[in-house]
């Protein structure tokens, strides 16, 4: 008595091989996409949080100074008239 049909055994081997190949292709595609994203992100010029906060503070000080100078200018112009 035959316990396993050779046709079914070959089909199972083929299906297992195809599943393994598909899993490998999926893994390869995921790794490739991850590498491309790293390369793309590495080319961008990001600033650190500390640099951003420092520039933000400088802009706030410049705005305050600009308002003070505008007030002084308005006062000087009022005197000149």
C-alpha positions as CSV (number, residue, x, y, z in Angstrom):
1,X,0.0,0.0,0.0
2,X,1.3,3.4,-1.0
3,X,1.1,6.0,1.8
4,X,1.8,9.1,-0.3
5,X,0.9,9.9,-3.9
6,X,4.1,11.1,-5.7
7,X,2.1,13.7,-7.6
8,X,0.8,15.2,-4.4
9,X,4.3,15.0,-2.8
10,X,5.8,16.9,-5.8
11,X,3.0,19.4,-5.7
12,X,3.6,20.0,-2.0
13,X,7.3,20.4,-2.6
14,X,6.6,22.9,-5.4
15,X,4.2,24.9,-3.2
16,X,6.7,25.0,-0.3
17,X,9.4,26.2,-2.7
18,X,7.1,28.9,-4.1
19,X,6.1,30.0,-0.6
20,X,9.8,30.2,0.4
21,X,10.7,32.1,-2.7
22,X,7.8,34.5,-2.1
23,X,8.8,35.1,1.5
24,X,12.4,35.8,0.4
25,X,11.3,38.2,-2.3
26,X,9.1,40.0,0.3
27,X,12.0,40.2,2.7
28,X,14.3,41.5,0.0
29,X,11.8,44.1,-1.2
30,X,11.3,45.3,2.4
31,X,15.1,45.6,3.0
32,X,15.6,47.4,-0.3
33,X,12.8,49.9,0.4
34,X,14.3,50.5,3.9
35,X,17.7,51.2,2.4
36,X,16.3,53.6,-0.2
37,X,14.5,55.5,2.5
38,X,17.6,55.7,4.6
39,X,19.6,57.1,1.6
40,X,16.8,59.6,0.8
41,X,16.6,60.8,4.4
42,X,20.3,60.9,4.8
43,X,20.6,63.4,1.9
44,X,18.2,65.9,3.6
45,X,19.6,68.6,5.7
46,X,17.8,68.5,9.1
47,X,18.5,70.7,12.0
48,X,18.7,69.6,15.6
49,X,16.1,70.7,18.1
50,X,18.7,72.9,19.9
51,X,19.5,74.7,16.7
52,X,15.8,75.3,15.9
53,X,15.2,76.6,19.4
54,X,18.2,79.0,19.2
55,X,17.1,80.4,15.9
56,X,13.5,80.7,17.2
57,X,14.8,82.7,20.2
58,X,16.9,84.9,17.9
59,X,13.9,85.7,15.8
60,X,11.8,86.6,18.8
61,X,14.6,89.0,20.0
62,X,14.8,90.5,16.5
63,X,11.1,91.1,16.5
64,X,11.2,92.8,19.8
65,X,14.1,95.0,18.7
66,X,12.2,95.9,15.5
67,X,9.2,97.0,17.5
68,X,11.3,99.2,19.8
69,X,13.0,100.7,16.8
70,X,9.7,101.4,15.1
71,X,8.5,103.2,18.2
72,X,11.6,105.3,18.4
73,X,11.4,106.1,14.7
74,X,7.7,107.2,15.1
75,X,8.7,109.4,18.1
76,X,11.6,111.0,16.1
77,X,9.3,111.6,13.1
78,X,6.7,113.2,15.4
79,X,9.4,115.5,16.9
80,X,10.6,116.5,13.4
81,X,7.2,117.7,12.3
